[in-house]
Amino acid sequence: MSQLRLNPLTGRWVTIALERAARPADLDTRHLPVETGPPRPCPFCPGNEETTPPALEAYGAAGQWLVRIVPNLYPAFDGSEPMTVVHLGPVWDEAPASGLHEVLVLSPAHDRELPDFDDLQAGLVMAAVRDRLEAHARHAAIRYTQVLVNHGREAGASLEHPHGQLLGMPFVPGELTEELNGFARFTDGPCLLCAALTTEFEAGRRVVLDDERVAVFCPFWSGSPYEMLIVPKTHSAHIARSAPQDVAAVGHALRTALDRLRRCVDDPAYNVVFHTAPHHERDARFHWHLHVLPRIASVAGFEQGTGVLINIVPPELAAQTLNAGRRTEASGVTALQG
């Protein structure tokens, strides 16, 4: 079983998950032997359902699923044991890594990525996320669920078939705690991201998509090239408690944002990170959102050592690039001319 170990320097928990070392690495050729045997059948393609644990949920007609959720064979979080911290020494604290770890198979098509989805498929993915968050919230040991999509080896994907993951954990992770604190500190209006939407629309320089229910923009504080935030316009702390129309609209916006990114930056690796309020959080100031984080620039020693990111593509230029659709080389970075 995985363990949680507390880093006393940062106050953040680290998950020790030895079982995950046995995962296949379809995209990471550095770990493949020189000679390999016959290719394995993809466990997420239709017809190979017996290679995964039984589905927790499936969406679509009987026998013709469109979205499928299965338990992860190599879970980082597993079990229902309460999070009881054991003090092993002056700087050693550990706890069981209880929780749930699930795989969200985004499509039956092996080579059909999120940017290729139609409205139905994008909406079904978001409906599945919403439903699983509701299910996770009913587990007493789970305080927060991280939803994510990794695309490409550089972003941590281990299988080519498009899929996401849901990790229900027994604590609120540090990144969410920092965001919660940011919302709590903000006093210049009802909500930090509602204010960000208003000011970005007024500035008009970093907005990538704006429709009735959702907006996409390259945030003023972008720490990496072509970083985007996807924010529903109706304020809600929890994805699971949002109107189905708003949840589906975010899925459509995510599809469109990733399609623009692929057209402009040669299909980069990326992470999509869902941030929603912790399951039992009652403070309504939080506003759920998605981070789109392309893996274009490497994170080197300075960033690792200080936590200070260096972004070589200003968000204003990134938004211009994403909105225009034609690439040209300018000042050493990929830019667009409108």
KOLSE-83709 format. One record per residue (C-alpha): x, y, z negated; residue number from 1. Coordinates in steps of 0.02 Angstrom, whole numbers, plus 50000, padded with zeros to 5 digits. Each point is the difference from the previous one (the first is absolute). Layout:
<<X, Y, Z>, NUM>,
...
! end
This chain:
<<50000, 50000, 50000>, 1>,
<<50060, 50176, 50037>, 2>,
<<50059, 50113, 49860>, 3>,
<<49990, 50186, 49966>, 4>,
<<50157, 50080, 49930>, 5>,
<<50006, 50179, 49940>, 6>,
<<50136, 50115, 50066>, 7>,
<<50038, 50105, 49845>, 8>,
<<50088, 50134, 50104>, 9>,
<<49843, 50043, 50099>, 10>,
<<49858, 49926, 49897>, 11>,
<<49942, 49904, 50154>, 12>,
<<49962, 49814, 50010>, 13>,
<<50096, 49886, 50119>, 14>,
<<49924, 49837, 50063>, 15>,
<<50115, 49849, 50002>, 16>,
<<49920, 49880, 50126>, 17>,
<<50121, 49859, 50039>, 18>,
<<49865, 49900, 50093>, 19>,
<<49992, 50134, 50134>, 20>,
<<50178, 49960, 50052>, 21>,
<<49926, 49847, 50088>, 22>,
<<49894, 50106, 50118>, 23>,
<<50025, 49975, 50187>, 24>,
<<50090, 50146, 50083>, 25>,
<<49932, 50000, 50177>, 26>,
<<50059, 50177, 50037>, 27>,
<<50160, 50005, 49899>, 28>,
<<50123, 49913, 50115>, 29>,
<<50142, 50032, 49879>, 30>,
<<49935, 49856, 49894>, 31>,
<<49968, 49876, 50140>, 32>,
<<50125, 49860, 50035>, 33>,
<<50094, 50001, 50165>, 34>,
<<49897, 49853, 50062>, 35>,
<<49817, 49988, 49959>, 36>,
<<49873, 49864, 50027>, 37>,
<<49836, 50016, 50093>, 38>,
<<49905, 50158, 49956>, 39>,
<<49875, 49980, 49861>, 40>,
<<49817, 50031, 50038>, 41>,
<<49945, 50171, 49938>, 42>,
<<49902, 49972, 49838>, 43>,
<<49889, 50151, 50036>, 44>,
<<49944, 49953, 50176>, 45>,
<<49828, 49918, 50028>, 46>,
<<50014, 49812, 49999>, 47>,
<<50136, 49999, 49867>, 48>,
<<49889, 50041, 49852>, 49>,
<<50049, 49838, 49913>, 50>,
<<50179, 50066, 49978>, 51>,
<<49938, 50133, 49877>, 52>,
<<49900, 49983, 49839>, 53>,
<<49811, 50008, 50025>, 54>,
<<49937, 50173, 50046>, 55>,
<<49936, 50112, 49862>, 56>,
<<49901, 50102, 50126>, 57>,
<<49973, 49992, 50188>, 58>,
<<49913, 50129, 50109>, 59>,
<<49921, 49959, 50167>, 60>,
<<49891, 49865, 50074>, 61>,
<<50014, 49823, 49930>, 62>,
<<50153, 49917, 50074>, 63>,
<<50054, 50162, 50083>, 64>,
<<50071, 50107, 49861>, 65>,
<<50063, 50176, 50036>, 66>,
<<50079, 50039, 49830>, 67>,
<<50055, 49870, 49872>, 68>,
<<50066, 50010, 49821>, 69>,
<<50100, 49856, 49927>, 70>,
<<50105, 49978, 49843>, 71>,
<<50186, 50032, 50027>, 72>,
<<50102, 49840, 49999>, 73>,
<<50144, 50093, 49917>, 74>,
<<49914, 50115, 49875>, 75>,
<<50092, 50137, 49909>, 76>,
<<49854, 50010, 49877>, 77>,
<<49902, 49847, 49945>, 78>,
<<49895, 49942, 49853>, 79>,
<<49880, 50075, 49875>, 80>,
<<50112, 50012, 49847>, 81>,
<<49986, 50170, 49912>, 82>,
<<50149, 50115, 50016>, 83>,
<<50088, 49969, 49836>, 84>,
<<50170, 50082, 49990>, 85>,
<<50136, 49898, 49914>, 86>,
<<50149, 50093, 49928>, 87>,
<<50152, 49889, 50031>, 88>,
<<50137, 50123, 49951>, 89>,
<<50044, 50183, 49984>, 90>,
<<49979, 50030, 50188>, 91>,
<<49906, 49841, 50052>, 92>,
<<49811, 50004, 50013>, 93>,
<<49900, 49879, 50107>, 94>,
<<49821, 49950, 50034>, 95>,
<<49910, 49874, 50111>, 96>,
<<49967, 50063, 50177>, 97>,
<<49817, 49952, 49993>, 98>,
<<49877, 50050, 50135>, 99>,
<<49953, 49962, 50180>, 100>,
<<50098, 50003, 50162>, 101>,
<<49901, 49982, 50161>, 102>,
<<50032, 50011, 50187>, 103>,
<<49882, 50103, 50108>, 104>,
<<50007, 49929, 50177>, 105>,
<<49953, 50154, 50102>, 106>,
<<49949, 49913, 50162>, 107>,
<<49993, 49827, 50078>, 108>,
<<50109, 50065, 50143>, 109>,
<<50185, 49966, 49969>, 110>,
<<50062, 50148, 50102>, 111>,
<<49862, 50127, 49968>, 112>,
<<50062, 50132, 49879>, 113>,
<<49902, 50130, 49900>, 114>,
<<50020, 50134, 50136>, 115>,
<<49913, 49881, 50122>, 116>,
<<49843, 49975, 49894>, 117>,
<<49829, 50060, 50054>, 118>,
<<49884, 50086, 49877>, 119>,
<<49920, 49835, 49947>, 120>,
<<50164, 49916, 49957>, 121>,
<<50071, 50152, 49910>, 122>,
<<49838, 50016, 49901>, 123>,
<<50000, 49815, 49953>, 124>,
<<50176, 50013, 49932>, 125>,
<<49950, 50144, 49888>, 126>,
<<49841, 49910, 49946>, 127>,
<<50106, 49851, 49950>, 128>,
<<50117, 50112, 49900>, 129>,
<<49852, 50080, 49911>, 130>,
<<49923, 49830, 49959>, 131>,
<<50162, 49928, 49932>, 132>,
<<50031, 50153, 49892>, 133>,
<<49828, 49974, 49925>, 134>,
<<50043, 49817, 49967>, 135>,
<<50169, 50044, 49922>, 136>,
<<49918, 50127, 49885>, 137>,
<<49900, 49859, 49920>, 138>,
<<50160, 49916, 49938>, 139>,
<<50038, 50061, 49824>, 140>,
<<50188, 49976, 50021>, 141>,
<<50013, 50108, 50158>, 142>,
<<50021, 50187, 49974>, 143>,
<<50049, 50051, 50176>, 144>,
<<50000, 49924, 50174>, 145>,
<<50126, 50055, 50131>, 146>,
<<49940, 49981, 50179>, 147>,
<<50131, 50012, 50136>, 148>,
<<50044, 49958, 50179>, 149>,
<<50180, 49970, 50054>, 150>,
<<50038, 50008, 50187>, 151>,
<<50170, 49950, 50064>, 152>,
<<50152, 49922, 49919>, 153>,
<<50069, 50166, 49939>, 154>,
<<49837, 50027, 49906>, 155>,
<<50006, 49831, 49914>, 156>,
<<49886, 49895, 50112>, 157>,
<<50041, 49814, 49991>, 158>,
<<49873, 49939, 50128>, 159>,
<<49959, 50071, 50171>, 160>,
<<49812, 49974, 49990>, 161>,
<<49923, 50166, 49943>, 162>,
<<49953, 49988, 49818>, 163>,
<<49993, 50098, 49839>, 164>,
<<50014, 49956, 49817>, 165>,
<<49903, 50033, 49841>, 166>,
<<50098, 49988, 49838>, 167>,
<<49897, 50009, 49841>, 168>,
<<50115, 50037, 49853>, 169>,
<<49981, 50014, 49812>, 170>,
<<50070, 50177, 49988>, 171>,
<<49988, 50167, 50089>, 172>,
<<50161, 50020, 50102>, 173>,
<<50112, 50151, 49983>, 174>,
<<49958, 50075, 50170>, 175>,
<<49815, 50004, 49956>, 176>,
<<50036, 50067, 49827>, 177>,
<<50097, 50144, 50078>, 178>,
<<49858, 50037, 50121>, 179>,
<<49873, 49994, 49858>, 180>,
<<50108, 50124, 49906>, 181>,
<<50009, 50110, 50154>, 182>,
<<49811, 50007, 50012>, 183>,
<<49988, 50036, 49813>, 184>,
<<50125, 50144, 50013>, 185>,
<<49909, 50081, 50146>, 186>,
<<49890, 50143, 49937>, 187>,
<<49978, 50106, 50158>, 188>,
<<49835, 49918, 50047>, 189>,
<<49902, 49840, 49969>, 190>,
<<50122, 49881, 50087>, 191>,
<<50178, 50004, 50065>, 192>,
<<49960, 49913, 50165>, 193>,
<<49839, 50097, 50028>, 194>,
<<50105, 50158, 49985>, 195>,
<<50131, 49925, 50116>, 196>,
<<49866, 49968, 50132>, 197>,
<<49937, 50179, 49989>, 198>,
<<50173, 50077, 50013>, 199>,
<<50056, 49885, 50140>, 200>,
<<49847, 50043, 50103>, 201>,
<<50034, 50184, 49972>, 202>,
<<50183, 49983, 50048>, 203>,
<<49961, 49891, 50151>, 204>,
<<50180, 49944, 50023>, 205>,
<<50003, 49827, 49925>, 206>,
<<49826, 49928, 50036>, 207>,
<<50004, 49844, 50109>, 208>,
<<49816, 49951, 49997>, 209>,
<<49844, 50085, 49934>, 210>,
<<49826, 49926, 50011>, 211>,
<<49840, 50007, 49900>, 212>,
<<50053, 49879, 49862>, 213>,
<<50191, 49990, 49998>, 214>,
<<50158, 50097, 50037>, 215>,
<<50178, 49950, 50041>, 216>,
<<50146, 50118, 49975>, 217>,
<<50188, 50000, 49981>, 218>,
<<50015, 50066, 49822>, 219>,
<<50098, 50159, 49967>, 220>,
<<50110, 49899, 49880>, 221>,
<<50035, 49856, 50123>, 222>,
<<50152, 49903, 49944>, 223>,
<<50023, 49897, 50158>, 224>,
<<49978, 50027, 50189>, 225>,
<<49820, 49989, 50061>, 226>,
<<49930, 49964, 49828>, 227>,
<<49811, 50020, 49997>, 228>,
<<49862, 50010, 49869>, 229>,
<<49825, 49937, 50040>, 230>,
<<49871, 50078, 49885>, 231>,
<<49810, 49978, 49999>, 232>,
<<49913, 50168, 49989>, 233>,
<<49874, 49941, 49871>, 234>,
<<50087, 50001, 49832>, 235>,
<<50004, 49831, 49915>, 236>,
<<50126, 49921, 49882>, 237>,
<<49967, 49819, 50050>, 238>,
<<49993, 49918, 50170>, 239>,
<<49880, 49870, 49930>, 240>,
<<49876, 50136, 49947>, 241>,
<<50005, 50101, 50162>, 242>,
<<49863, 50003, 50131>, 243>,
<<50023, 49864, 50131>, 244>,
<<49998, 50133, 50136>, 245>,
<<50148, 50090, 49921>, 246>,
<<50097, 49838, 49978>, 247>,
<<49971, 49952, 50182>, 248>,
<<50048, 50175, 50059>, 249>,
<<50168, 49985, 49912>, 250>,
<<50029, 49836, 50094>, 251>,
<<49962, 50085, 50166>, 252>,
<<50117, 50144, 49956>, 253>,
<<50138, 49879, 49951>, 254>,
<<49984, 49912, 50168>, 255>,
<<50010, 50166, 50093>, 256>,
<<50147, 50064, 49898>, 257>,
<<50101, 49841, 50028>, 258>,
<<49959, 50003, 50186>, 259>,
<<50069, 50177, 50013>, 260>,
<<50154, 49950, 49902>, 261>,
<<50032, 49852, 50114>, 262>,
<<49982, 50106, 50157>, 263>,
<<50118, 50134, 49937>, 264>,
<<50135, 49905, 49906>, 265>,
<<50018, 49834, 50094>, 266>,
<<49900, 49888, 49883>, 267>,
<<50102, 50023, 49841>, 268>,
<<49989, 49890, 49847>, 269>,
<<49885, 50075, 49868>, 270>,
<<49916, 49974, 49834>, 271>,
<<49820, 50046, 49965>, 272>,
<<49971, 50023, 49813>, 273>,
<<49825, 50018, 49926>, 274>,
<<49987, 50104, 49841>, 275>,
<<49840, 49986, 49901>, 276>,
<<49968, 50035, 49817>, 277>,
<<50037, 49858, 49877>, 278>,
<<49850, 49885, 49983>, 279>,
<<49940, 50063, 49832>, 280>,
<<50057, 50181, 50019>, 281>,
<<49859, 50119, 49954>, 282>,
<<50088, 50163, 50043>, 283>,
<<49916, 50060, 50160>, 284>,
<<50139, 50122, 50048>, 285>,
<<50092, 49869, 50103>, 286>,
<<49960, 49996, 50187>, 287>,
<<50034, 49836, 50091>, 288>,
<<50107, 50007, 50156>, 289>,
<<50118, 49905, 50114>, 290>,
<<50185, 50032, 50030>, 291>,
<<50071, 49960, 50173>, 292>,
<<50188, 49982, 49980>, 293>,
<<50097, 49966, 50161>, 294>,
<<50169, 49916, 49976>, 295>,
<<50097, 50111, 50119>, 296>,
<<50140, 50065, 49890>, 297>,
<<50098, 49892, 49879>, 298>,
<<50000, 50031, 49814>, 299>,
<<50182, 50019, 49950>, 300>,
<<50096, 50018, 49838>, 301>,
<<49952, 50181, 49966>, 302>,
<<49814, 49962, 50011>, 303>,
<<50019, 49841, 49898>, 304>,
<<50105, 50085, 49867>, 305>,
<<49899, 50159, 49980>, 306>,
<<49825, 49963, 50061>, 307>,
<<50017, 50155, 50110>, 308>,
<<49949, 49961, 50179>, 309>,
<<50078, 50085, 50151>, 310>,
<<49882, 50024, 50147>, 311>,
<<50079, 50043, 50168>, 312>,
<<49832, 50029, 50089>, 313>,
<<49901, 50145, 49924>, 314>,
<<49816, 49956, 49980>, 315>,
<<49951, 50144, 50114>, 316>,
<<50102, 49924, 50142>, 317>,
<<49935, 49826, 49959>, 318>,
<<49819, 50058, 50013>, 319>,
<<50037, 50088, 50164>, 320>,
<<50078, 49840, 50065>, 321>,
<<49855, 49891, 49947>, 322>,
<<49871, 50120, 50071>, 323>,
<<50083, 50027, 50169>, 324>,
<<50042, 49828, 50063>, 325>,
<<50152, 50033, 50111>, 326>,
<<50175, 49972, 49936>, 327>,
<<50152, 50106, 50034>, 328>,
<<50168, 50018, 49913>, 329>,
<<50020, 50160, 49899>, 330>,
<<50131, 50045, 49869>, 331>,
<<50056, 49820, 49983>, 332>,
<<49828, 49932, 49950>, 333>,
<<49854, 49937, 50100>, 334>,
<<49879, 50143, 50027>, 335>,
<<49858, 50041, 50118>, 336>,
<<49959, 50143, 50114>, 337>,
<<49817, 50046, 50006>, 338>,
! end
